[in-house]
Amino acid sequence: MRFGAHLPLIDFDGSGIPSLAGYVDAARDTGFSAISANDHLVFQRPWLDGIVALSTVVDRSADLTLATTVALPVVRGPVALAKAAAALDALSGGRFVLGVGAGSSAADYDAAGVPFEQRWPRFDEAVRVLRASLTDDPAPASDGSYGTPALEPRPARPIPIWIGSWGSAAGLRRVARLGDGWLASAYNTTPDQISAGRDVLHRALESAGRGARPFPIALATMWTYLTDSEAESRTRLDALARMLGRDPVALADQVLIGPAEACAAKLARYADAGVDTVFIWPVADPITQLRRFGTSVIPHLS
């Protein structure tokens, strides 16, 4: 299992956004293999733009993979997103993975002036535009609602496109049809659901004639805070549950908040279920938490 770190784009408690450069340094020095950024136009807390944030850390990232987990092509526009992806890939020397999803926030769509109920057909079309722009695969026939851009300069290599899905059968068929990898949402799944979804995905890939080549499965937005204090665990979990609008008891099984040993055991179950990469997101003290994760969790699983 490999590990990525979400850039700390949210101001969780009003203390401001921490140093992105220091955060990437900590990830690079403690065994992480990737840096990623998530996408929202509108959120209940201040949130830095993910594409811009990734571009600021290219020079600090050394050989780490850079990824979006996920970006919103319908909201951003697939042509603009393709252009940004090609730039990030060029600036990083071919280390970029484009993770995309339809998104689950109606507020993002309202801000962009796009009907939320149209997100799925628009998303399918947007991914076709991205694939035609960023890979060697031709785009399937479409209604031409976006058109297919001729990017200059065109990426020197096909940029992998990973598709976000919470794991429904329809969503996994979409992943198999359109993507080069599956990005699951950590706080919307379990190891058992991942295992069942992997079987659905593999059948869909075989039906599409794509079952012979490796197909990565990554777990994104894994909220994390390592602590041996039960009281601190409860405080962090309750705050996260309020932000997400979730039941803290149910959420506890879907995040990494608590002792390092328990978190490592939880991740081992995801590894057994077929997850290749986990992207963690510390909910506080991000640089300190990355370093602690790198020394107390990664060595047991990598």
C-alpha positions as CSV (number, residue, x, y, z in Angstrom):
1,M,0.0,0.0,0.0
2,R,1.2,3.5,-0.9
3,F,0.2,6.8,0.7
4,G,-0.7,10.2,-0.5
5,A,-1.3,13.4,1.4
6,H,-4.2,15.8,0.6
7,L,-2.9,19.4,0.7
8,P,-4.4,21.1,3.8
9,L,-6.7,23.4,1.8
10,I,-9.3,23.9,4.5
11,D,-9.0,26.4,7.4
12,F,-10.6,24.0,10.0
13,D,-10.5,26.2,13.1
14,G,-9.8,29.8,12.0
15,S,-6.0,29.5,12.5
16,G,-5.4,29.9,8.8
17,I,-3.9,27.6,6.1
18,P,-0.6,26.1,7.1
19,S,2.5,26.3,5.0
20,L,2.0,24.2,1.9
21,A,5.8,24.0,1.3
22,G,6.4,22.7,4.8
23,Y,3.6,20.2,4.4
24,V,5.0,18.8,1.1
25,D,8.5,18.7,2.7
26,A,7.1,16.6,5.5
27,A,5.3,14.2,3.1
28,R,8.4,13.9,0.9
29,D,10.7,13.1,3.8
30,T,8.5,10.6,5.6
31,G,7.5,8.0,3.0
32,F,4.5,9.4,1.1
33,S,4.4,8.8,-2.6
34,A,1.8,11.5,-3.7
35,I,0.4,14.9,-3.0
36,S,-3.2,15.7,-3.9
37,A,-5.9,18.4,-3.9
38,N,-9.6,18.4,-3.8
39,D,-12.1,20.7,-5.6
40,H,-14.9,22.9,-4.3
41,L,-16.0,26.3,-5.4
42,V,-18.2,26.7,-2.3
43,F,-17.7,25.3,1.1
44,Q,-18.7,26.0,4.7
45,R,-15.1,26.8,5.6
46,P,-12.4,28.8,3.7
47,W,-10.9,26.4,1.0
48,L,-8.0,27.2,-1.3
49,D,-8.3,26.4,-5.0
50,G,-6.8,22.9,-5.5
51,I,-5.4,23.4,-9.0
52,V,-3.6,26.6,-8.0
53,A,-2.4,25.0,-4.7
54,L,-0.9,22.0,-6.6
55,S,0.9,24.3,-9.0
56,T,2.6,26.1,-6.1
57,V,4.2,22.9,-4.8
58,V,5.5,21.4,-8.0
59,D,9.1,22.4,-7.3
60,R,9.0,21.1,-3.7
61,S,7.4,17.7,-4.7
62,A,10.6,16.1,-6.1
63,D,9.5,12.7,-7.4
64,L,6.1,12.6,-5.7
65,T,3.0,12.0,-7.9
66,L,0.6,15.0,-8.1
67,A,-3.1,14.3,-8.3
68,T,-6.5,15.8,-8.1
69,T,-8.8,13.7,-5.9
70,V,-11.1,14.9,-7.3
71,A,-11.5,17.9,-9.7
72,L,-14.9,18.8,-11.1
73,P,-14.8,19.0,-14.9
74,V,-18.5,20.0,-15.2
75,V,-18.1,22.8,-12.8
76,R,-14.7,24.0,-14.0
77,G,-15.4,23.2,-17.7
78,P,-13.6,20.2,-19.3
79,V,-11.6,22.3,-21.7
80,A,-10.2,24.6,-19.0
81,L,-9.5,21.6,-16.7
82,A,-7.7,19.7,-19.6
83,K,-5.5,22.8,-20.1
84,A,-4.7,23.0,-16.4
85,A,-4.0,19.2,-16.3
86,A,-1.6,19.4,-19.3
87,A,0.2,22.3,-17.6
88,L,0.6,20.5,-14.3
89,D,1.9,17.4,-16.1
90,A,4.4,19.4,-18.1
91,L,5.6,21.4,-15.1
92,S,6.0,18.2,-13.0
93,G,7.8,16.2,-15.7
94,G,5.0,13.8,-16.2
95,R,4.0,13.1,-12.6
96,F,0.3,14.2,-12.7
97,V,-2.8,12.0,-12.3
98,L,-6.2,13.6,-13.1
99,G,-8.8,12.4,-10.7
100,V,-12.3,13.6,-11.6
101,G,-15.8,13.3,-10.3
102,A,-19.3,14.7,-10.7
103,G,-19.3,16.1,-7.2
104,S,-22.0,15.9,-4.5
105,S,-22.4,19.5,-3.7
106,A,-25.3,21.4,-5.3
107,A,-23.7,24.6,-4.1
108,D,-20.8,24.2,-6.5
109,Y,-23.1,23.8,-9.4
110,D,-25.2,26.8,-8.4
111,A,-22.1,28.9,-8.2
112,A,-21.1,27.8,-11.7
113,G,-24.7,28.2,-13.1
114,V,-25.0,24.6,-14.0
115,P,-28.2,22.6,-13.1
116,F,-27.2,20.0,-10.5
117,E,-29.7,17.4,-11.8
118,Q,-27.7,17.4,-15.1
119,R,-24.4,16.5,-13.6
120,W,-24.2,12.9,-14.6
121,P,-24.8,13.2,-18.4
122,R,-22.6,16.3,-18.4
123,F,-19.9,14.5,-16.5
124,D,-19.8,11.6,-18.9
125,E,-19.5,14.0,-21.8
126,A,-16.8,16.0,-20.0
127,V,-14.7,12.9,-19.3
128,R,-14.9,12.1,-23.0
129,V,-13.5,15.5,-23.8
130,L,-10.7,15.1,-21.2
131,R,-9.8,11.7,-22.6
132,A,-9.7,13.0,-26.2
133,S,-7.5,15.9,-25.0
134,L,-5.1,14.2,-22.6
135,T,-4.7,10.6,-23.8
136,D,-4.2,8.7,-27.1
137,D,-7.7,7.3,-26.9
138,P,-10.2,8.8,-29.4
139,A,-13.3,10.3,-27.8
140,P,-16.5,8.3,-28.4
141,A,-19.2,10.0,-30.5
142,S,-21.0,12.6,-28.5
143,D,-23.4,15.5,-29.1
144,G,-20.6,18.0,-29.3
145,S,-21.9,20.0,-26.4
146,Y,-18.3,20.9,-25.3
147,G,-16.3,20.1,-28.4
148,T,-12.9,18.5,-28.3
149,P,-10.0,21.0,-27.7
150,A,-6.8,20.9,-29.6
151,L,-4.4,21.5,-26.7
152,E,-1.1,23.3,-27.4
153,P,1.2,22.0,-26.3
154,R,-0.3,18.5,-26.2
155,P,0.8,16.3,-23.3
156,A,3.9,14.3,-24.0
157,R,2.2,11.2,-22.6
158,P,-1.4,10.0,-21.9
159,I,-2.4,11.5,-18.6
160,P,-4.1,8.9,-16.4
161,I,-7.7,9.8,-15.6
162,W,-9.1,8.3,-12.4
163,I,-12.9,8.4,-11.8
164,G,-14.4,9.1,-8.4
165,S,-17.3,6.9,-7.3
166,W,-18.7,6.0,-3.9
167,G,-19.1,2.4,-5.2
168,S,-22.6,2.0,-6.7
169,A,-22.9,-0.6,-9.5
170,A,-23.7,2.2,-12.0
171,G,-20.8,4.3,-10.7
172,L,-18.3,1.4,-11.1
173,R,-19.5,0.6,-14.6
174,R,-18.8,4.3,-15.4
175,V,-15.3,3.9,-13.8
176,A,-14.7,0.9,-16.0
177,R,-16.0,2.6,-19.1
178,L,-14.3,5.9,-18.8
179,G,-11.4,5.7,-16.3
180,D,-7.9,4.4,-15.7
181,G,-8.4,4.0,-12.0
182,W,-11.1,4.1,-9.3
183,L,-11.0,6.8,-6.6
184,A,-13.3,5.8,-3.7
185,S,-14.3,8.1,-0.9
186,A,-13.0,7.0,2.4
187,Y,-15.7,8.4,4.6
188,N,-18.4,7.0,2.4
189,T,-17.3,3.4,2.3
190,T,-15.9,0.4,4.3
191,P,-13.4,-2.4,3.6
192,D,-16.3,-4.8,2.9
193,Q,-17.9,-2.3,0.4
194,I,-14.5,-1.8,-1.3
195,S,-14.1,-5.6,-1.7
196,A,-17.6,-6.0,-3.1
197,G,-17.0,-3.0,-5.4
198,R,-13.7,-4.4,-6.6
199,D,-15.5,-7.5,-7.8
200,V,-18.2,-5.4,-9.7
201,L,-15.4,-3.3,-11.2
202,H,-13.4,-6.3,-12.4
203,R,-16.5,-7.8,-14.1
204,A,-17.2,-4.5,-15.7
205,L,-13.6,-4.2,-16.9
206,E,-13.8,-7.7,-18.4
207,S,-17.0,-6.9,-20.1
208,A,-15.4,-3.8,-21.6
209,G,-12.4,-5.8,-22.8
210,R,-10.1,-4.0,-20.3
211,G,-9.5,-6.7,-17.8
212,A,-6.0,-7.6,-18.7
213,R,-4.1,-4.5,-17.5
214,P,-3.7,-3.2,-14.0
215,F,-6.4,-0.9,-12.7
216,P,-5.5,1.0,-9.5
217,I,-8.0,1.5,-6.6
218,A,-7.3,4.5,-4.4
219,L,-9.1,5.7,-1.3
220,A,-9.3,9.5,-1.1
221,T,-10.2,12.0,1.7
222,M,-9.2,9.7,4.6
223,W,-9.6,12.2,7.5
224,T,-6.8,11.5,9.9
225,Y,-5.6,12.5,13.4
226,L,-3.3,10.2,15.4
227,T,-3.5,10.4,19.1
228,D,-3.4,8.0,22.1
229,S,-5.8,10.3,24.0
230,E,-9.4,9.1,24.0
231,A,-10.6,12.5,24.9
232,E,-8.7,14.2,22.1
233,S,-9.9,11.5,19.7
234,R,-13.5,12.3,20.7
235,T,-13.0,16.0,20.3
236,R,-11.5,15.7,16.9
237,L,-14.1,13.2,15.7
238,D,-17.0,15.4,17.0
239,A,-15.7,18.5,15.2
240,L,-15.3,16.6,12.0
241,A,-18.7,15.0,12.3
242,R,-20.3,18.5,12.7
243,M,-18.5,19.8,9.6
244,L,-19.6,16.8,7.5
245,G,-23.1,16.5,9.0
246,R,-22.5,12.9,10.0
247,D,-23.1,10.8,13.1
248,P,-19.8,10.6,14.9
249,V,-20.4,7.0,16.0
250,A,-20.8,5.8,12.4
251,L,-18.0,8.1,11.2
252,A,-15.5,6.7,13.6
253,D,-15.2,3.5,11.6
254,Q,-14.5,5.4,8.3
255,V,-11.7,7.8,9.4
256,L,-8.3,7.4,11.0
257,I,-8.7,9.2,14.3
258,G,-7.1,7.5,17.3
259,P,-4.0,5.4,18.2
260,A,-1.6,4.7,15.4
261,E,-1.8,0.9,15.9
262,A,-5.6,0.9,15.5
263,C,-5.4,3.1,12.4
264,A,-2.7,0.8,10.8
265,A,-5.0,-2.2,11.5
266,K,-7.9,-0.4,9.7
267,L,-5.7,0.4,6.8
268,A,-4.6,-3.3,6.6
269,R,-8.2,-4.3,6.0
270,Y,-8.4,-1.8,3.1
271,A,-5.2,-3.3,1.7
272,D,-6.8,-6.8,1.9
273,A,-9.8,-5.4,0.1
274,G,-7.7,-4.3,-2.8
275,V,-6.9,-0.7,-2.1
276,D,-3.5,0.3,-3.6
277,T,-3.2,3.9,-2.4
278,V,-4.7,5.9,0.5
279,F,-4.8,9.7,0.5
280,I,-4.9,11.0,4.1
281,W,-6.0,14.4,5.2
282,P,-5.1,15.5,8.8
283,V,-7.9,17.4,10.5
284,A,-5.4,19.4,12.7
285,D,-1.7,20.0,13.1
286,P,-1.2,18.8,9.6
287,I,2.6,18.9,9.4
288,T,3.1,17.2,12.7
289,Q,0.5,14.6,11.9
290,L,2.1,13.8,8.5
291,R,5.4,13.2,10.2
292,R,3.8,11.0,12.9
293,F,1.9,9.0,10.3
294,G,5.1,8.5,8.3
295,T,7.0,7.2,11.3
296,S,4.2,5.2,13.1
297,V,1.9,3.9,10.3
298,I,3.6,3.8,6.9
299,P,6.4,1.4,7.9
300,H,3.8,-1.2,8.9
301,L,2.0,-1.1,5.6
302,S,4.2,0.0,2.7
